[in-house]
Structure formats: C-alpha cells, structure tokens
Amino acid sequence: MFQAMRLQNISYSAFRRHANRFLEPAVIHSWHQLQDTEVESLRHKKVKLGGDMRADSPGHCAKYGTYSLMNLETNSIIDLQLVQSNEVGGSHNMEKEGLTRGLQLLESKGVAVDYIVTDRHPQIQKFLRDRKITHYYDVWHLEKGLSKKVAKAAKEKDCEVVKKWQRGISNHVYWCATSSSSGAEKLAKWKSVMNHMQNKHEHDNPIFPKCLHPDRNSTDRKKWFKTRYQSHTEDGEDSC
C-alpha cells in the first residue's frame, strides 16, 4: 500500500536492527528493574502465587512456552520464564519446567511460597506435592471441567432435569470459591448443592447448616431432583 502511495518507509531488516540495538534492550532493562523491585519487597515473606503457561500454538505441538508467576495480592507479574520444547524433551514438559525455573529464582532471592494457584496439569500437581507446596486449582479450570461433565449428563435419557441446573451449578462453583474463608467452608457449601437441587435447604454440616437465599415457592416444580434413593417420580416416569 505504501508503494502504491509512494510513501517512504524503513525496511523490515532496518526495523530489526533498530529493535535489536535499542528497543529490546530497553524493554529488558526496564523489566529487570521492575522485577528486582518487586522481588526485593517480597524478600523473607511468604507470597501467594498464581501460575500458568501460554504457548505459541494450541495443542501439543508448541515450540515455545512462556510461564508467568503472578503475585495474587498485588496482581503483578513477578517472573516470566521462556521455555523451548527441545530443551525439555517435548512441549508437554514445558509447563513444569517453566514453573520449576520460576520457583528456583524466587527461592534464590529469599522469597518463600505460601501457596500457588494453577490449572490441573498432572505434572504440576505431582511436582508441587513432592515439594510440599500448598496447591490450589484455578476455579475457572475446575468449573470448565465440571460443566463439560454436567452437559454430557444432561444429554442422557431421562436426565433432562440436569439441563435446568447447568448454569446454577456453574455459578455455585464460583460462589463457593469467592464467598468462603477456608477449605472446609468451601467444601460444605459445595456439598450443599445436592440438597438444594432436591428442594432441601437445611444441611447436616454445622459449617453451612442452611442455604442463604430467602425462602420462596418455586413456580417450576419439575426442576427439583428426586431423592437419590427414589428411582421413580410420583407419576411413574423415570427420574435422573
């Protein structure tokens, strides 16, 4: 387009020379300064981390992966690790290697880890378990996997009622995570959904003995699940 308009412009090779000599070194220098300041403020403290990797292509054929570690209290990135697949024997090993390098850097700077939130990558689970680091799952990944299973169950014969609860179950996962102050409270609230879907709003667990929503009569009586010990509804049709 520039040629058609007879506008002067630098060539790609000239741009790359300028980027290599000036732009990229300036960006890297600024990043190191910011990282040093952030890490210094966390020295001899326990930091709450979130970690995940982004690859240059989806699936299992990525060549490069960038693993990021975020301070969840300040929402600031404190480390980035670029991993190439041929360094670690394949793209499936890049995520674990990126996390390993990031934690090693923090440990060398005197920063301890309180806990870390990641996806449910099997290698990450084993690595953190072996290192005895408290590990939590990202609620988005947990909800995504659960929603797929619920959607599959809703397609089964005589399980149409499940479809009415898909959005509610998804919202309940997020609510349990955001409204709770302990793991026991999250678990108690999550288990309460089984009673709630049967129109039972008082529970045996003393941590969460009753649903928090106001009492109200439902206009859709067919949405409630029957007791799991009851295999048929009152009108004789199979229930899920």
JOGI-V879454 format. One record per backbone hydrogen bond with DSSP energy under -1.0 kcal/mol. NH is the residue of the N-H (numbers start at 1). CO is the residue of the C=O. E is the energy in kcal/mol with one decimal. If there is no record, write none. Layout:
BEGIN
nh=<NH NH>
co=<CO CO>
e=<E E>
END
This chain:
BEGIN
nh=<5 7 15 16 17 18 19 20 21 22 23 24 26 27 28 29 30 31 32 33 34 35 36 37 38 39 40 41 44 45 47 49 50 51 52 54 56 65 66 67 68 69 70 71 72 75 78 79 81 83 85 87 88 90 93 94 97 98 99 100 101 102 103 104 105 106 107 108 109 110 111 112 114 116 117 118 125 126 127 128 129 130 131 133 136 138 142 143 144 145 146 147 148 149 150 151 152 153 154 156 159 162 165 169 170 171 172 173 174 175 176 177 178 179 186 187 188 189 190 191 192 193 194 196 197 198 199 200 203 211 223 225 230 233 236 239>
co=<1 2 11 12 13 14 15 16 17 18 18 19 22 23 24 25 26 27 28 29 30 31 32 33 34 35 36 37 110 42 112 115 70 117 68 66 64 83 54 81 52 79 50 76 48 71 69 69 67 65 63 84 85 85 90 91 93 94 95 96 97 98 99 100 101 102 103 104 105 107 106 45 47 134 49 136 121 122 123 124 125 126 127 128 116 118 138 139 140 141 142 143 144 145 146 147 148 149 150 153 156 159 162 165 166 167 168 169 170 171 172 173 174 175 182 183 184 185 186 187 188 190 191 192 193 195 196 195 209 201 220 197 227 237 233 231>
e=<-1.8 -2.7 -2.1 -2.5 -1.9 -2.1 -2.7 -2.7 -2.0 -2.7 -1.3 -2.8 -1.7 -2.2 -2.7 -2.3 -2.3 -2.4 -2.4 -2.0 -2.4 -2.9 -2.6 -2.0 -2.3 -3.0 -2.2 -1.5 -2.8 -1.9 -2.8 -2.6 -1.8 -2.6 -1.6 -2.3 -2.0 -2.3 -2.9 -3.0 -2.7 -2.2 -3.0 -2.9 -2.6 -2.1 -2.7 -1.2 -2.2 -3.0 -3.0 -1.9 -1.1 -2.5 -1.5 -1.1 -1.8 -2.6 -2.1 -2.5 -2.5 -2.0 -2.6 -2.2 -2.1 -2.0 -2.6 -2.1 -1.0 -1.5 -2.8 -2.1 -2.6 -2.0 -2.3 -2.1 -2.3 -2.1 -2.5 -2.6 -2.0 -2.6 -1.7 -2.5 -2.5 -2.6 -2.1 -2.9 -2.2 -2.2 -2.2 -2.8 -1.6 -1.4 -2.5 -2.6 -1.9 -2.3 -2.1 -1.5 -1.7 -1.5 -1.5 -2.8 -2.0 -2.7 -2.1 -1.8 -1.4 -2.4 -2.6 -1.7 -2.3 -2.2 -2.0 -2.4 -2.3 -2.4 -2.4 -2.5 -1.2 -1.4 -1.4 -2.5 -2.2 -1.4 -1.8 -2.5 -3.1 -2.5 -1.2 -3.4 -2.4 -2.7 -1.5 -1.3>
END
